[in-house]
Amino acid sequence: MQIRSYRLFHYTLPLKQPFTTHAGAIQEREGIILELQDTDGRIGYGEGVAFAVPFYTSETVASSWMLLQRSLLPFLFESQITHPTDIPGLFAGIVGNQMAKAAVEGAVWDLYAKQQNKSLASCIGGTQTKAKAGAVISLSDNLEQTIEMVHQQGFERAKLKVEKYKERQAIERVMQIDDSLSLMIDGNGMYKQADIPLLADLDSLELQMIEQPFAPGDVVLHQRLQKQMKTPICLDETVESWEDAWQALELQACRTINIKIGRVGGMTAAIRIHDLCQQAGLPVWCGGMVESGISKAHNLALASLPGFTIPGDLSGSDRHFTRDILQQPLRVEKGSIAIPDGPGIGVEVDAEYLAYVSRDIVQGG
């Protein structure tokens, strides 16, 4: 693969309304877009999905921005890359920083697929043409309005962000509005060992799942809770690599995994985790990071793999942003989003608007 140059965009997109979890609220989405151009002028896009502050993982926009310029991109341009799966080995000497690594690998995958004149989904072995979509209800959302939106767009499930000790009230309120809605809750790691009885008591509500109740390193606590509940436990922040997923499955600490490309270090690792779970008989789903349409398009390609049978955090481009950086927004129709079948990630980036919403742009090669 002949890569000639790159451009990095530090963008800020205002949200329609704050996105709130127990860890706090964000009013706007900062992120990083990486653009790689080959010698024939083709462009591949990747996205760094770290947040401005380290409430989800230890990475931030600032740390990713620095690492991309100082280490990852110099490594890329000093090396001979023949396939996107070369990227994990290229960056093996750098500990962590999964989201920065995933930004580079994502751009390489998009560029590679465009060079092959194939969709990214077909390049990774995708078999599905649509991805089941799920909505996320943040703590600052208006429940009635959000559930109405869920019905209008046909979302197949809703994920509810909850506050500790107020989860049952929140769940029951949603059920009062619509008792037919397939519902899960997201703990975002806020619970402790002493809260196991509290969580186990939610079994009677027959939730679709409980996502990441304990901190990322607490695999044993997830195992103990799963043994006490019929409700599936889903791991999110715990799984940052194939090795993490393997250990969780060996310990029977969950019954499903939320696979996020950025969190696990790139598409290659995400595919390996999907394959591992499929071999073990565990269904998986694709998580979201309140990211731009570029990352959503990568997520849709991943969700084309056969093991993604649970609706993911795959809302349309207009869910959180008044205007996304795509020329044509991705939309939910009858509960699903069509997986783009054009070359690469299959979407056209609005380059003028991306430059407009970017506070900093650097280039090199």
C-alpha positions as CSV (number, residue, x, y, z in Angstrom):
1,M,0.0,0.0,0.0
2,Q,1.5,3.3,-1.1
3,I,0.4,6.0,1.3
4,R,1.6,9.5,0.3
5,S,0.3,11.9,3.0
6,Y,-2.0,12.4,5.9
7,R,-4.1,15.1,7.5
8,L,-5.4,15.1,11.1
9,F,-8.5,17.0,12.1
10,H,-9.3,17.9,15.7
11,Y,-13.1,18.5,15.3
12,T,-15.8,19.7,17.6
13,L,-19.5,18.9,16.8
14,P,-22.2,20.5,19.0
15,L,-24.8,18.0,20.4
16,K,-28.5,18.6,20.0
17,Q,-28.7,18.1,23.8
18,P,-26.3,17.0,26.5
19,F,-25.4,13.3,26.6
20,T,-25.4,12.4,30.3
21,T,-24.2,9.4,32.3
22,H,-23.5,9.0,36.0
23,A,-19.9,10.2,35.2
24,G,-21.1,13.6,33.9
25,A,-22.5,15.3,30.8
26,I,-20.9,16.4,27.5
27,Q,-22.3,19.3,25.6
28,E,-20.3,18.8,22.4
29,R,-18.3,16.0,20.9
30,E,-14.6,16.5,20.4
31,G,-12.8,13.9,18.3
32,I,-10.1,13.2,15.8
33,I,-10.4,12.4,12.1
34,L,-7.4,10.9,10.2
35,E,-7.3,11.2,6.5
36,L,-4.7,9.1,4.6
37,Q,-4.1,9.7,0.9
38,D,-2.4,7.3,-1.5
39,T,-0.3,8.0,-4.6
40,D,-3.4,7.8,-6.8
41,G,-5.3,10.4,-4.8
42,R,-7.7,8.0,-3.0
43,I,-8.5,8.9,0.6
44,G,-9.2,6.7,3.6
45,Y,-10.7,7.9,6.8
46,G,-10.4,6.8,10.4
47,E,-11.6,8.3,13.6
48,G,-10.1,8.6,17.1
49,V,-13.1,8.2,19.5
50,A,-11.5,9.1,22.8
51,F,-13.3,11.8,24.8
52,A,-11.9,15.1,25.9
53,V,-11.7,13.8,29.5
54,P,-10.8,10.3,30.6
55,F,-14.1,9.1,32.1
56,Y,-14.5,6.1,29.8
57,T,-10.9,5.0,29.3
58,S,-7.6,6.6,30.2
59,E,-7.2,8.0,26.7
60,T,-8.2,11.5,25.8
61,V,-8.4,13.5,22.6
62,A,-5.2,15.4,23.6
63,S,-3.3,12.2,24.3
64,S,-4.4,10.6,21.1
65,W,-3.5,13.7,19.1
66,M,0.0,13.8,20.5
67,L,0.6,10.0,20.1
68,L,-0.6,10.0,16.5
69,Q,1.8,12.8,15.5
70,R,4.8,11.7,17.6
71,S,4.7,7.9,17.2
72,L,1.9,6.2,15.3
73,L,2.0,8.1,12.0
74,P,5.8,8.2,11.8
75,F,5.8,4.4,12.3
76,L,3.2,4.1,9.6
77,F,5.2,6.1,7.0
78,E,8.5,4.5,7.9
79,S,7.1,1.0,7.3
80,Q,6.0,-1.1,4.4
81,I,2.3,-2.0,4.8
82,T,0.7,-4.6,2.5
83,H,-2.6,-5.1,4.3
84,P,-4.5,-3.4,7.2
85,T,-3.9,-6.5,9.4
86,D,-0.2,-5.4,9.5
87,I,-1.1,-2.4,11.7
88,P,-1.5,-4.2,15.1
89,G,2.0,-5.7,14.7
90,L,3.4,-2.4,13.7
91,F,2.1,-0.8,16.9
92,A,2.8,-3.7,19.2
93,G,5.6,-1.9,21.0
94,I,3.3,0.9,22.2
95,V,1.3,0.0,25.3
96,G,-2.5,0.7,25.4
97,N,-3.8,3.8,23.5
98,Q,-6.2,1.6,21.7
99,M,-8.3,4.4,20.3
100,A,-5.4,6.2,18.7
101,K,-4.2,2.9,17.1
102,A,-7.8,2.2,15.9
103,A,-7.9,5.6,14.1
104,V,-4.9,4.7,12.0
105,E,-6.0,1.1,11.3
106,G,-9.5,2.4,10.4
107,A,-8.1,4.8,7.8
108,V,-5.8,2.1,6.4
109,W,-8.8,-0.3,6.1
110,D,-10.9,2.3,4.3
111,L,-8.1,3.1,1.9
112,Y,-7.3,-0.5,1.3
113,A,-11.0,-1.3,0.5
114,K,-11.1,1.6,-1.9
115,Q,-8.0,0.4,-3.6
116,Q,-9.7,-3.0,-4.1
117,N,-12.8,-1.2,-5.2
118,K,-14.8,-3.2,-2.6
119,S,-16.9,-2.3,0.4
120,L,-15.2,-2.5,3.7
121,A,-17.9,-4.9,4.8
122,S,-17.1,-7.3,2.0
123,C,-13.3,-7.0,2.6
124,I,-13.8,-8.3,6.2
125,G,-16.1,-11.1,5.3
126,G,-19.4,-9.4,6.2
127,T,-22.6,-11.3,5.3
128,Q,-25.4,-9.0,6.5
129,T,-26.8,-6.1,4.5
130,K,-28.5,-4.4,7.4
131,A,-27.6,-3.8,11.0
132,K,-30.2,-3.9,13.7
133,A,-30.2,-0.5,15.5
134,G,-30.6,0.3,19.2
135,A,-31.2,3.6,20.9
136,V,-29.3,4.9,23.9
137,I,-31.3,6.9,26.5
138,S,-29.0,9.2,28.5
139,L,-29.9,10.7,31.9
140,S,-30.7,14.0,30.4
141,D,-33.0,12.7,27.7
142,N,-36.8,13.3,27.9
143,L,-38.1,9.8,28.3
144,E,-41.4,10.3,26.6
145,Q,-39.9,12.0,23.6
146,T,-37.1,9.5,23.3
147,I,-39.4,6.5,23.5
148,E,-41.6,8.1,20.9
149,M,-38.5,8.5,18.7
150,V,-37.7,4.8,19.3
151,H,-41.2,3.9,18.0
152,Q,-41.1,6.2,15.0
153,Q,-37.7,4.8,13.8
154,G,-38.4,1.2,14.8
155,F,-35.5,0.7,17.1
156,E,-35.4,-2.9,18.3
157,R,-34.1,-2.1,21.8
158,A,-33.3,0.7,24.1
159,K,-30.3,1.1,26.4
160,L,-31.0,3.1,29.6
161,K,-28.2,5.0,31.4
162,V,-29.0,4.8,35.1
163,E,-28.0,6.3,38.4
164,K,-27.0,4.1,41.3
165,Y,-29.8,3.2,43.7
166,K,-32.3,4.8,41.2
167,E,-32.2,2.1,38.6
168,R,-35.4,0.2,39.5
169,Q,-37.4,3.5,39.4
170,A,-35.9,4.4,36.1
171,I,-36.6,1.0,34.6
172,E,-40.2,0.9,35.9
173,R,-40.8,4.4,34.6
174,V,-39.8,3.3,31.1
175,M,-41.9,0.2,31.4
176,Q,-44.9,2.3,32.4
177,I,-44.5,4.3,29.2
178,D,-44.0,1.2,27.1
179,D,-43.9,-2.3,28.5
180,S,-43.3,-3.8,25.1
181,L,-39.9,-2.2,24.7
182,S,-36.8,-4.5,24.8
183,L,-34.7,-2.8,27.5
184,M,-31.2,-3.0,28.9
185,I,-29.3,-0.9,31.4
186,D,-25.7,0.3,31.3
187,G,-23.8,0.5,34.6
188,N,-20.6,2.0,33.2
189,G,-18.7,0.3,36.0
190,M,-20.2,2.2,38.9
191,Y,-21.1,-0.7,41.1
192,K,-19.1,-2.4,43.9
193,Q,-19.1,-5.9,45.4
194,A,-21.5,-4.8,48.0
195,D,-24.0,-4.0,45.3
196,I,-24.3,-7.6,44.0
197,P,-27.6,-8.2,45.9
198,L,-29.0,-4.9,44.5
199,L,-28.2,-5.9,41.0
200,A,-29.4,-9.5,41.4
201,D,-32.7,-8.2,42.6
202,L,-33.2,-6.7,39.1
203,D,-33.5,-10.2,37.6
204,S,-37.3,-10.1,38.2
205,L,-37.5,-7.2,35.7
206,E,-36.4,-9.5,32.8
207,L,-34.0,-7.0,31.2
208,Q,-32.4,-7.8,27.9
209,M,-29.0,-7.5,29.7
210,I,-27.0,-5.4,32.2
211,E,-23.9,-3.9,30.6
212,Q,-20.6,-3.4,32.5
213,P,-21.9,-3.2,36.1
214,F,-18.4,-3.3,37.7
215,A,-15.1,-1.6,37.0
216,P,-13.1,-2.9,34.0
217,G,-10.7,-5.0,36.1
218,D,-13.4,-6.7,38.2
219,V,-13.8,-9.8,36.0
220,V,-14.5,-12.0,39.1
221,L,-17.3,-9.8,40.3
222,H,-18.9,-10.0,36.9
223,Q,-18.5,-13.8,37.1
224,R,-20.2,-13.9,40.5
225,L,-23.1,-11.8,39.5
226,Q,-23.7,-13.7,36.3
227,K,-23.8,-17.0,38.3
228,Q,-26.6,-15.4,40.4
229,M,-28.7,-14.0,37.5
230,K,-30.6,-15.2,34.5
231,T,-30.3,-11.8,33.0
232,P,-27.2,-11.8,30.7
233,I,-24.2,-9.7,31.8
234,C,-22.5,-7.8,29.0
235,L,-18.9,-6.6,29.1
236,D,-17.8,-3.3,27.7
237,E,-14.9,-1.5,29.2
238,T,-13.5,-4.8,30.6
239,V,-12.6,-6.0,27.0
240,E,-9.8,-4.0,25.5
241,S,-8.2,-6.9,23.6
242,W,-8.8,-10.4,22.3
243,E,-7.0,-11.7,25.4
244,D,-9.5,-9.9,27.7
245,A,-12.3,-11.4,25.8
246,W,-10.8,-14.9,26.0
247,Q,-10.3,-14.6,29.8
248,A,-13.9,-13.4,30.3
249,L,-15.2,-16.3,28.3
250,E,-13.0,-18.8,30.1
251,L,-14.3,-17.5,33.5
252,Q,-17.9,-17.4,32.2
253,A,-18.1,-13.8,33.4
254,C,-20.6,-12.7,30.7
255,R,-23.1,-14.0,28.1
256,T,-22.5,-11.3,25.6
257,I,-19.8,-8.7,24.7
258,N,-20.2,-5.2,23.3
259,I,-17.5,-4.8,20.7
260,K,-16.2,-1.3,20.0
261,I,-13.6,-0.9,17.4
262,G,-11.9,2.0,19.2
263,R,-11.9,0.3,22.6
264,V,-10.2,-2.9,21.4
265,G,-7.5,-1.2,19.2
266,G,-8.9,-1.5,15.7
267,M,-10.9,-3.6,13.2
268,T,-8.5,-6.5,13.2
269,A,-8.9,-7.1,17.0
270,A,-12.7,-6.5,16.7
271,I,-13.0,-9.2,14.1
272,R,-10.9,-11.7,16.2
273,I,-13.1,-11.1,19.2
274,H,-16.2,-11.6,17.1
275,D,-14.8,-14.9,15.8
276,L,-13.9,-16.0,19.3
277,C,-17.4,-15.3,20.6
278,Q,-19.0,-16.9,17.6
279,Q,-17.0,-20.1,18.2
280,A,-18.1,-20.0,21.9
281,G,-21.8,-19.5,20.9
282,L,-22.0,-16.0,22.4
283,P,-23.9,-13.3,20.5
284,V,-22.3,-9.9,20.2
285,W,-23.3,-6.4,19.4
286,C,-21.6,-3.2,18.2
287,G,-21.3,-0.3,20.7
288,G,-21.2,3.4,19.9
289,M,-19.2,6.3,21.2
290,V,-21.4,9.3,20.3
291,E,-19.1,9.6,17.3
292,S,-19.3,11.1,13.8
293,G,-20.6,9.3,10.7
294,I,-17.1,8.2,9.7
295,S,-16.9,6.0,12.8
296,K,-20.5,4.9,12.4
297,A,-19.7,3.7,8.9
298,H,-16.8,1.6,10.2
299,N,-19.1,0.2,12.9
300,L,-21.7,-0.7,10.3
301,A,-19.1,-2.6,8.3
302,L,-18.1,-4.5,11.5
303,A,-21.8,-5.2,12.3
304,S,-22.1,-7.0,8.9
305,L,-20.3,-10.0,10.3
306,P,-22.7,-12.9,11.1
307,G,-22.2,-13.0,14.9
308,F,-23.7,-9.5,15.4
309,T,-27.3,-10.6,16.1
310,I,-28.1,-8.2,18.9
311,P,-29.2,-4.6,18.0
312,G,-26.2,-2.3,18.6
313,D,-25.7,1.3,19.5
314,L,-26.2,2.1,15.8
315,S,-28.3,5.2,15.6
316,G,-28.5,7.5,12.6
317,S,-26.3,10.5,12.0
318,D,-29.1,12.8,13.1
319,R,-29.5,11.2,16.6
320,H,-27.0,13.4,18.4
321,F,-25.9,16.0,15.8
322,T,-27.9,18.6,14.0
323,R,-25.4,18.3,11.2
324,D,-22.9,15.4,10.8
325,I,-19.7,15.5,8.7
326,L,-21.1,13.2,6.0
327,Q,-22.6,14.6,2.8
328,Q,-25.5,12.1,3.1
329,P,-26.5,11.1,6.7
330,L,-26.9,7.5,7.8
331,R,-30.5,6.9,8.7
332,V,-32.5,4.3,10.7
333,E,-35.3,2.8,8.7
334,K,-37.7,0.2,10.2
335,G,-35.2,-0.5,13.0
336,S,-32.1,-1.1,10.9
337,I,-29.4,0.8,9.1
338,A,-28.4,-0.3,5.6
339,I,-24.7,-1.2,5.5
340,P,-23.0,0.9,2.9
341,D,-21.9,-1.1,-0.1
342,G,-19.8,1.5,-1.9
343,P,-16.0,1.3,-2.0
344,G,-14.4,1.5,1.4
345,I,-16.7,2.7,4.2
346,G,-19.2,3.7,1.5
347,V,-19.9,7.2,2.7
348,E,-18.9,10.6,1.3
349,V,-17.3,13.0,3.8
350,D,-18.2,16.7,3.7
351,A,-14.6,17.9,3.6
352,E,-15.6,21.6,3.7
353,Y,-17.7,21.2,6.8
354,L,-15.1,18.9,8.5
355,A,-12.5,21.7,8.0
356,Y,-15.0,24.2,9.3
357,V,-15.7,22.3,12.6
358,S,-12.0,21.5,13.1
359,R,-10.1,23.7,15.6
360,D,-6.8,22.3,14.5
361,I,-5.6,20.6,11.3
362,V,-2.1,19.2,10.7
363,Q,-0.6,17.4,7.8
364,G,2.4,15.4,6.9
365,G,3.7,12.4,5.1
